[in-house]
Amino acid sequence: LKNIAVQPDCQGKGYGKAALKLILDYIEEKPFGNSDRVVLTCNKNNTYALNMYKSLGFEMTGNEDEDELELALTV
């Protein structure tokens, strides 16, 4: 998965969170092998997305690349 985006006029309605939950449910089925970690990056200025990821259990790893922060979730 390369990118998830919600059209601005649809933001704040839970669509992004619902989509990500479905993706995480699929990943938990281990379709790509036995892995227990999901890693993503998010623009450090996108506080809405950062808060959503954190609310789903993602934690900051401390890794950064320019304006992107890395977060990880153990599944």
N, C-alpha and C positions, 0 to 999 in steps of 0.2 A: 504494500500500500504506500503510495507516494504522498498523497495529500488528502486531507479532508477539509472542506470549506462549506460554510453555510452562507447563503446569500444574505446580505446585510438586512434586508427587510424581514427576514425570517429568523434572525438571531434572537437569542434570549427566550426562546420558546421550548427549549429542550431537544430540538432535533439533532444537534451535533452530539449531545450526550447519549441520546438513544441510539444513534448510528454507531458510536464508539462502543457502547455496551454490546451491541450485536456482533461487532467485529471481535471483541474480547471473548465473548461466548464461543465464537467459532475457533479462535486461537486455542482456547482451553481444551478443545477436542483433539489437539495435537496433530492437525492435518499435515504439518510440515516436519514432523519428527518430535522427539522428546526434548522440548525446550521449556524452561520455566520462567523466562524473562522476556518482557516486551519493552523495547526502547524506542523513544521518539524524540524529536526535537520540536521546539516551538520558539517563535520570535519572542525575545525577552520583553518586548513592549505589548504583547498580546495578553494582557492580564485576564481577560475573559476566558481564553483558552487555557491559560496556565491554571487558573482556579478550577476549571472543569476537570482537567487532568488530575489535579491534586485531590479533588473530591472523589475521584474514582480509584484513588490509592497510589497514583504515580508519585514518585519522589525525585527530587533533584539529585543528579549524580555528581554535580560539581564540574562537569565537563561543559565547555562552551566553545563555540566556533563562530567568530565574528558576532552577529546579533542573535544567534540561535543558542538556546539552552537545552541541555539533554535531560530527559526524565526517564525513569524506568519503573516498571511494575513487575512484581513477582506473581506469576499465575499458578 
